[in-house]
């Protein structure tokens, strides 16, 4: 019996996948527990529509990520920080501070988890910090650390 999985089933397949299951397993386990539905023409059409909607959503998210990366090219994020002698900062500039500064200064929302900082920023100056937007799209954030007054 062909069924369309509604949830991931261990050893059978992933959600949205059409599988061939034995009649008894499908009728007595998968369908009553709402893990699968029979593969009727109507259910197959619904599955195709859901796949199309999912692909459209992924394309929208990719386009949004590309737009954000384009905006980042022209932005220089200024972060004011206190420092001691010799230009060394008290602490360091974190990804959360960079994310908050982007939101305040340019109204660009990038989660702190997406910002990749190889080593902590512990001195004044300008830095380039990478950000991974997902879907193999990366951008560069220009960060300028200045002395707080």
SULDAPE-V190100 format. One record per helix or strand. SS is the DSSP state (A for helix, B for strand). FROM is the first residue (numbers start at 0). TO is the last residue. If there is no record, write none. Layout:
ss:SS from:FROM to:TO
ss:SS from:FROM to:TO
This chain:
ss:B from:1 to:4
ss:B from:8 to:8
ss:B from:12 to:12
ss:B from:17 to:19
ss:A from:22 to:29
ss:B from:35 to:37
ss:A from:40 to:72
ss:B from:75 to:80
ss:B from:82 to:82
ss:A from:84 to:86
ss:B from:87 to:92
ss:A from:94 to:105
ss:A from:111 to:113
ss:B from:114 to:115
ss:B from:120 to:122
ss:B from:124 to:133
ss:B from:136 to:146
